[in-house]
């Protein structure tokens, strides 16, 4: 058992190598903007493909891309994030996420918002055509795949680093991106064989480009996966997620889409988070207690709150410091403890957590400021918390042995430590 846990821990700690040029001290890739609005270039209406839509009409597929002015930005390449709008696969458009893309661009990313084919036999509530609902999801996945191929093929045009590509979106957009990441063609054929029969394969629709790409993480907002069993360790990637625990459109654990018994049964943000952490892979889940569909999406400030958390999460990947976090409160994003950062790094370097693995207690030395110590299991459940001003001891009283996360938070920095309880 301990050997398995240690292997899982090793997988987490060695996921990816630090990309030094993005783990910087110059203010990029942090919660606050590095570039101004005037320093962002926006190319709009770019045709990345064509395909037949729900009505059988030939449709141009377009995207908008936003990025720091290359005459100003000293980096020749930047990480890419592709965002996909929501709208129940019936409405919405790519312009809904232009502002979100600009906020990512102001923090150093190339950010694109993607149009995809809309439409299915929704009829009235709970009386829609479920076959066409699956086809709508499948068409969206085809189109996002085509957009990623296009952007990868045109990486030089926009200064994209294809080694660091992220995707995400809201609601239907999150459905599309999470299923694109975790469900392959064979699994789609197993679950919904009629999609390939009527719409072709995922990776050949939209355009003739065959440029490969690899997603390194997801920005997931109120979406679901069609079958949690399709999420396998070999394809798992880190996710930063937001969801409401009372969401009946896309249940945070599992349930029928839109709460309709005849609609597809799917698995939501918390089920995905638990599967990933079970693999020992870092993920962040922000749960709005009592919240429904579309949490942290009420106004520009709420949207920025999610974007800032996503930027900090992706920065933790750049700096090889990604840790698992489960929150039920609206903690402001803070990237300062990640990577080369003066005082925060010095604080973290002074801390020592031992022994590890531990049996009866965990000792922490090097605490120099008033701090809160919190021990959580991999599902996000808090098993112990206390305040400390100096060296402290955390008792190992958790009933189940395994991997736990110890957070040490002070006014200066936040430090996360994985510990194994034997």
C-alpha positions as CSV (number, residue, x, y, z in Angstrom):
1,X,0.0,0.0,0.0
2,X,2.7,2.5,1.0
3,X,4.7,1.6,-2.2
4,X,1.6,2.5,-4.3
5,X,1.1,5.8,-2.4
6,X,4.8,6.7,-2.8
7,X,4.6,6.0,-6.5
8,X,1.5,8.2,-6.8
9,X,3.3,10.9,-4.9
10,X,6.3,10.6,-7.2
11,X,4.0,11.0,-10.2
12,X,2.7,14.2,-8.8
13,X,6.0,15.7,-7.9
14,X,7.6,14.8,-11.2
15,X,4.7,15.9,-13.5
16,X,6.5,18.1,-16.0
17,X,9.7,20.0,-15.7
18,X,9.9,23.6,-14.6
19,X,9.7,25.9,-17.6
20,X,12.1,28.5,-16.2
21,X,11.2,31.3,-18.6
22,X,7.6,31.3,-17.3
23,X,8.5,30.9,-13.7
24,X,9.7,34.4,-13.6
25,X,10.1,37.3,-11.2
26,X,9.1,40.0,-13.6
27,X,5.4,40.0,-12.8
28,X,4.1,37.8,-15.7
29,X,1.7,35.0,-15.0
30,X,0.4,36.3,-11.8
31,X,-2.9,37.5,-10.4
32,X,-2.3,41.1,-11.4
33,X,-2.0,42.3,-15.0
34,X,1.5,42.7,-16.4
35,X,0.4,44.4,-19.7
36,X,-2.1,47.1,-20.2
37,X,-5.2,47.0,-22.4
38,X,-3.4,49.1,-24.9
39,X,-0.6,46.6,-25.2
40,X,-2.9,43.7,-26.2
41,X,-3.4,42.9,-29.9
42,X,-6.7,41.4,-30.9
43,X,-7.1,39.5,-34.2
44,X,-10.8,38.7,-34.7
45,X,-12.9,36.7,-37.2
46,X,-10.1,34.2,-38.1
47,X,-11.5,31.3,-40.0
48,X,-10.0,28.1,-38.6
49,X,-12.3,25.6,-40.4
50,X,-15.6,24.8,-42.1
51,X,-18.2,22.1,-41.4
52,X,-21.9,21.3,-41.8
53,X,-23.9,22.6,-38.9
54,X,-27.1,21.2,-37.2
55,X,-29.3,22.5,-40.1
56,X,-27.0,20.9,-42.7
57,X,-25.6,24.2,-43.8
58,X,-21.9,24.8,-44.6
59,X,-20.6,27.0,-41.8
60,X,-17.3,28.9,-41.4
61,X,-15.8,28.3,-38.0
62,X,-14.0,31.4,-36.5
63,X,-11.9,32.4,-33.5
64,X,-10.6,35.5,-31.9
65,X,-7.1,35.6,-30.6
66,X,-5.6,38.1,-28.1
67,X,-2.0,38.4,-27.2
68,X,0.7,40.9,-25.9
69,X,2.0,43.1,-28.7
70,X,5.1,41.3,-30.0
71,X,6.8,44.7,-30.5
72,X,6.6,45.2,-26.7
73,X,6.7,41.7,-25.3
74,X,10.2,40.4,-25.0
75,X,9.2,36.7,-24.9
76,X,9.3,35.1,-28.4
77,X,6.7,32.5,-27.4
78,X,3.9,32.4,-24.8
79,X,1.6,29.7,-23.4
80,X,-1.8,29.4,-25.1
81,X,-5.2,29.1,-23.6
82,X,-8.3,28.3,-25.7
83,X,-11.6,29.3,-24.1
84,X,-15.0,28.0,-25.2
85,X,-18.3,29.8,-24.4
86,X,-21.4,28.3,-22.8
87,X,-25.1,28.3,-23.9
88,X,-26.4,24.7,-23.6
89,X,-25.1,24.1,-27.1
90,X,-27.9,26.3,-28.4
91,X,-26.7,29.9,-27.9
92,X,-23.8,32.1,-26.9
93,X,-21.0,33.1,-29.1
94,X,-17.2,33.5,-29.0
95,X,-17.4,37.2,-28.1
96,X,-18.8,36.2,-24.7
97,X,-15.2,35.3,-23.7
98,X,-13.2,38.1,-25.4
99,X,-12.9,40.0,-22.1
100,X,-11.7,36.8,-20.3
101,X,-9.1,36.2,-23.0
102,X,-7.9,39.8,-22.8
103,X,-7.3,39.3,-19.0
104,X,-5.3,36.2,-19.7
105,X,-3.3,38.1,-22.4
106,X,-2.6,40.9,-20.0
107,X,-0.9,38.3,-17.7
108,X,1.3,37.0,-20.6
109,X,-0.8,34.3,-22.4
110,X,-1.9,34.0,-25.9
111,X,-5.7,33.5,-25.5
112,X,-8.2,32.5,-28.1
113,X,-12.0,32.3,-27.9
114,X,-13.6,29.8,-30.3
115,X,-16.9,29.6,-32.2
116,X,-18.4,26.1,-32.6
117,X,-21.5,24.7,-34.2
118,X,-24.7,25.1,-32.2
119,X,-28.0,23.4,-32.3
120,X,-29.9,20.3,-31.2
121,X,-33.5,19.1,-30.7
122,X,-33.9,20.8,-27.3
123,X,-37.7,21.2,-27.7
124,X,-39.1,22.1,-24.3
125,X,-37.5,21.4,-20.9
126,X,-36.7,17.7,-20.5
127,X,-38.4,16.8,-23.8
128,X,-35.4,17.2,-26.1
129,X,-33.8,14.7,-28.5
130,X,-31.0,13.0,-26.6
131,X,-29.4,11.7,-29.7
132,X,-29.0,15.2,-31.1
133,X,-27.8,16.4,-27.7
134,X,-24.9,14.0,-27.9
135,X,-24.2,15.1,-31.5
136,X,-24.1,18.7,-30.4
137,X,-21.5,17.9,-27.7
138,X,-19.6,15.8,-30.3
139,X,-19.7,18.7,-32.9
140,X,-18.4,21.1,-30.3
141,X,-15.5,18.8,-29.5
142,X,-14.7,18.4,-33.2
143,X,-14.6,22.1,-33.6
144,X,-12.4,22.8,-30.5
145,X,-10.0,20.1,-31.8
146,X,-9.9,21.8,-35.2
147,X,-9.2,25.1,-33.5
148,X,-6.3,23.7,-31.5
149,X,-4.8,22.1,-34.7
150,X,-5.1,25.5,-36.4
151,X,-3.5,27.4,-33.6
152,X,-0.7,24.8,-33.3
153,X,-0.1,25.0,-37.0
154,X,0.1,28.8,-36.8
155,X,2.0,29.0,-33.6
156,X,4.7,31.2,-35.1
157,X,2.2,33.7,-36.3
158,X,1.0,34.4,-32.7
159,X,4.1,33.6,-30.7
160,X,2.6,30.4,-29.2
161,X,4.6,27.9,-27.2
162,X,3.0,24.6,-28.2
163,X,4.7,22.9,-25.2
164,X,2.2,24.8,-23.0
165,X,-1.4,24.6,-24.2
166,X,-4.4,24.9,-21.9
167,X,-8.1,24.8,-22.7
168,X,-11.3,25.5,-20.8
169,X,-14.6,27.3,-20.8
170,X,-18.0,27.8,-19.2
171,X,-20.8,25.3,-19.0
172,X,-21.2,23.8,-22.5
173,X,-17.6,25.0,-23.2
174,X,-16.4,23.1,-20.3
175,X,-18.3,20.0,-21.4
176,X,-16.5,20.3,-24.8
177,X,-13.0,20.8,-23.4
178,X,-13.1,18.2,-20.5
179,X,-14.4,15.5,-22.8
180,X,-11.9,16.5,-25.5
181,X,-9.1,16.0,-22.9
182,X,-10.3,12.7,-21.3
183,X,-12.5,10.8,-23.8
184,X,-10.8,9.4,-26.9
185,X,-12.4,8.3,-30.2
186,X,-12.7,4.6,-29.2
187,X,-14.5,5.6,-26.0
188,X,-16.9,7.9,-27.9
189,X,-17.5,5.1,-30.3
190,X,-18.3,2.8,-27.4
191,X,-20.7,5.3,-25.7
192,X,-22.3,7.1,-28.7
193,X,-21.4,5.1,-31.9
194,X,-23.9,7.1,-34.0
195,X,-21.8,10.3,-33.6
196,X,-18.9,9.0,-35.6
197,X,-21.3,7.3,-38.1
198,X,-23.0,10.6,-38.8
199,X,-20.3,13.3,-38.1
200,X,-17.0,11.5,-38.8
201,X,-14.0,11.4,-36.4
202,X,-13.1,14.0,-33.8
203,X,-9.7,14.8,-35.3
204,X,-10.5,15.1,-39.0
205,X,-13.5,17.5,-39.0
206,X,-13.3,21.2,-39.7
207,X,-10.0,21.4,-41.6
208,X,-7.4,19.3,-43.2
209,X,-4.6,20.2,-40.7
210,X,-3.0,17.3,-38.8
211,X,-0.8,19.3,-36.5
212,X,-0.6,17.5,-33.2
213,X,-1.1,19.2,-29.9
214,X,-1.0,18.3,-26.2
215,X,-3.1,19.9,-23.5
216,X,-1.3,20.5,-20.2
217,X,-4.2,21.6,-18.0
218,X,-7.8,22.7,-18.0
219,X,-9.8,25.7,-16.7
220,X,-13.1,24.0,-15.9
221,X,-16.3,25.9,-15.1
222,X,-19.5,24.0,-14.4
223,X,-19.0,21.2,-17.0
224,X,-19.3,17.4,-16.9
225,X,-17.7,14.3,-18.5
226,X,-19.9,11.8,-20.3
227,X,-18.4,8.8,-18.3
228,X,-16.0,9.1,-15.4
229,X,-14.7,5.6,-16.2
230,X,-13.2,7.1,-19.4
231,X,-10.9,9.3,-17.3
232,X,-7.7,7.2,-17.1
233,X,-4.4,7.9,-15.4
234,X,-2.4,7.8,-18.7
235,X,-4.3,10.8,-20.0
236,X,-4.9,12.7,-16.8
237,X,-3.9,16.4,-16.6
238,X,-4.3,19.0,-13.8
239,X,-7.5,21.0,-13.6
240,X,-8.6,24.2,-11.9
241,X,-12.4,24.0,-11.4
242,X,-15.3,26.0,-10.2
243,X,-18.7,24.7,-9.3
244,X,-21.8,25.1,-7.2
245,X,-22.8,22.2,-4.9
246,X,-26.5,22.8,-5.8
247,X,-26.0,22.9,-9.6
248,X,-28.8,20.9,-11.3
249,X,-27.7,21.7,-14.8
250,X,-24.3,20.1,-14.5
251,X,-24.3,18.2,-11.1
252,X,-21.0,18.7,-9.2
253,X,-20.9,15.0,-8.4
254,X,-23.1,13.2,-10.9
255,X,-26.6,13.3,-12.4
256,X,-28.6,13.8,-15.5
257,X,-27.9,16.8,-17.7
258,X,-30.3,19.6,-16.8
259,X,-31.8,17.4,-14.1
260,X,-33.9,15.6,-16.7
261,X,-34.2,11.8,-16.3
262,X,-34.2,11.2,-20.0
263,X,-31.1,13.3,-20.7
264,X,-27.6,11.9,-20.5
265,X,-26.2,11.0,-17.1
266,X,-22.8,12.7,-16.5
267,X,-20.2,13.3,-13.9
268,X,-19.2,16.8,-12.7
269,X,-16.4,18.8,-11.2
270,X,-16.1,17.1,-7.9
271,X,-16.2,13.6,-9.3
272,X,-13.4,14.6,-11.8
273,X,-11.4,16.2,-9.0
274,X,-11.7,13.1,-6.9
275,X,-10.6,10.9,-9.8
276,X,-7.6,13.0,-10.5
277,X,-6.4,13.3,-6.9
278,X,-6.9,9.6,-6.6
279,X,-4.2,9.3,-9.3
280,X,-2.0,11.6,-7.2
281,X,-2.3,14.4,-9.7
282,X,-2.7,18.0,-8.5
283,X,-6.0,19.8,-9.0
284,X,-7.8,22.7,-7.6
285,X,-11.6,22.8,-6.9
286,X,-13.5,25.9,-5.8
287,X,-17.0,25.0,-4.5
288,X,-19.6,27.6,-4.0
289,X,-21.7,26.2,-1.1
290,X,-25.4,26.6,-2.0
291,X,-24.4,27.8,-5.5
292,X,-26.1,26.7,-8.7
293,X,-25.0,26.8,-12.3
294,X,-22.6,29.6,-13.3
295,X,-21.0,30.4,-10.0
296,X,-18.4,33.3,-9.8
297,X,-19.8,34.6,-13.1
298,X,-22.1,37.4,-12.0
299,X,-20.1,40.4,-13.1
300,X,-16.6,41.3,-14.4
301,X,-15.1,41.1,-10.9
302,X,-16.3,37.5,-10.5
303,X,-15.0,36.5,-13.9
304,X,-11.7,38.0,-13.0
305,X,-11.7,36.1,-9.7
306,X,-11.8,32.8,-11.7
307,X,-9.2,34.0,-14.3
308,X,-6.8,35.0,-11.6
309,X,-7.1,31.6,-9.9
310,X,-6.5,29.9,-13.3
311,X,-3.4,32.0,-13.9
312,X,-2.0,31.1,-10.5
313,X,-2.8,27.4,-11.0
314,X,-1.0,27.4,-14.4
315,X,1.9,29.3,-12.9
316,X,2.2,26.5,-10.3
317,X,2.7,24.1,-13.3
318,X,5.3,26.3,-14.9
319,X,7.2,26.4,-11.5
320,X,6.7,22.7,-10.8
321,X,4.9,23.6,-7.6
322,X,1.4,22.4,-8.3
323,X,-0.5,21.2,-5.2
324,X,-4.0,20.0,-4.6
325,X,-6.5,22.5,-3.2
326,X,-10.2,22.1,-2.3
327,X,-12.0,25.3,-1.2
328,X,-15.4,26.2,-0.1
329,X,-14.7,29.8,0.5
330,X,-13.9,32.6,-1.9
331,X,-10.1,33.1,-1.3
332,X,-8.5,35.7,-3.5
333,X,-5.9,34.4,-5.9
334,X,-2.3,34.9,-4.8
335,X,0.6,33.7,-7.0
336,X,3.3,35.2,-4.8
337,X,4.3,32.0,-3.1
338,X,5.0,30.3,-6.5
339,X,8.4,30.2,-8.0
340,X,11.2,32.8,-7.6
341,X,9.6,35.5,-5.4
342,X,12.0,36.9,-2.8
343,X,10.4,36.9,0.6
344,X,7.8,34.2,-0.1
345,X,10.5,31.8,-1.4
346,X,12.7,32.6,1.6
347,X,9.8,31.8,4.0
348,X,9.1,28.5,2.2
349,X,12.8,27.6,2.3
350,X,13.0,28.1,6.0
351,X,10.2,25.6,6.7
352,X,10.9,22.0,7.5
353,X,8.2,19.3,7.7
354,X,9.3,16.0,9.1
355,X,9.2,13.0,9.4
356,X,7.8,12.1,6.0
357,X,6.3,9.4,6.0
358,X,5.0,10.0,9.5
359,X,3.3,7.7,12.0
360,X,2.2,9.5,15.1
361,X,2.9,13.2,14.4
362,X,4.3,15.7,11.9
363,X,6.7,18.3,13.2
364,X,7.1,21.8,11.5
365,X,10.1,24.0,12.2
366,X,11.0,27.4,10.8
367,X,7.7,29.1,11.4
368,X,8.5,32.8,12.0
369,X,5.1,34.5,11.6
370,X,1.6,33.8,12.8
371,X,0.4,30.9,10.6
372,X,-2.5,28.6,10.1
373,X,-1.7,24.9,9.7
374,X,-4.3,22.8,7.9
375,X,-4.1,19.1,7.1
376,X,-6.6,17.8,4.5
377,X,-7.1,14.4,2.8
378,X,-7.0,14.1,-1.0
379,X,-10.8,14.6,-1.2
380,X,-10.4,18.1,0.3
381,X,-11.7,17.1,3.8
382,X,-10.0,19.0,6.6
383,X,-8.8,16.5,9.2
384,X,-6.9,19.0,11.4
385,X,-6.3,22.7,11.7
386,X,-4.5,24.9,14.2
387,X,-2.7,28.2,14.6
388,X,1.0,28.5,15.3
389,X,3.5,31.3,15.9
390,X,6.6,29.1,16.2
391,X,7.6,25.4,15.8
392,X,4.5,23.2,15.9
393,X,3.3,19.6,16.0
394,X,0.4,18.1,14.0
395,X,-0.9,14.9,15.4
396,X,-1.6,12.1,12.9
397,X,-5.0,11.2,14.1
398,X,-6.6,10.6,10.7
399,X,-8.4,7.3,10.6
400,X,-7.1,6.4,7.1
401,X,-3.5,6.2,6.2
402,X,-2.4,7.7,2.9
403,X,-1.4,10.9,1.2
404,X,-2.4,14.2,2.9
405,X,-1.8,17.9,2.2
406,X,-0.4,20.2,4.9
407,X,-0.9,23.9,4.2
408,X,1.1,26.5,6.1
409,X,-0.4,29.9,5.5
410,X,0.9,33.2,6.9
411,X,0.6,36.8,5.9
412,X,3.8,36.5,3.9
413,X,3.4,33.3,2.1
414,X,1.4,30.1,1.6
415,X,3.3,26.8,1.5
416,X,1.9,23.3,0.6
417,X,3.5,20.0,1.6
418,X,2.5,16.5,0.6
419,X,2.9,14.1,3.6
420,X,2.4,10.3,3.8
421,X,0.8,8.9,6.9
422,X,1.7,5.3,7.6
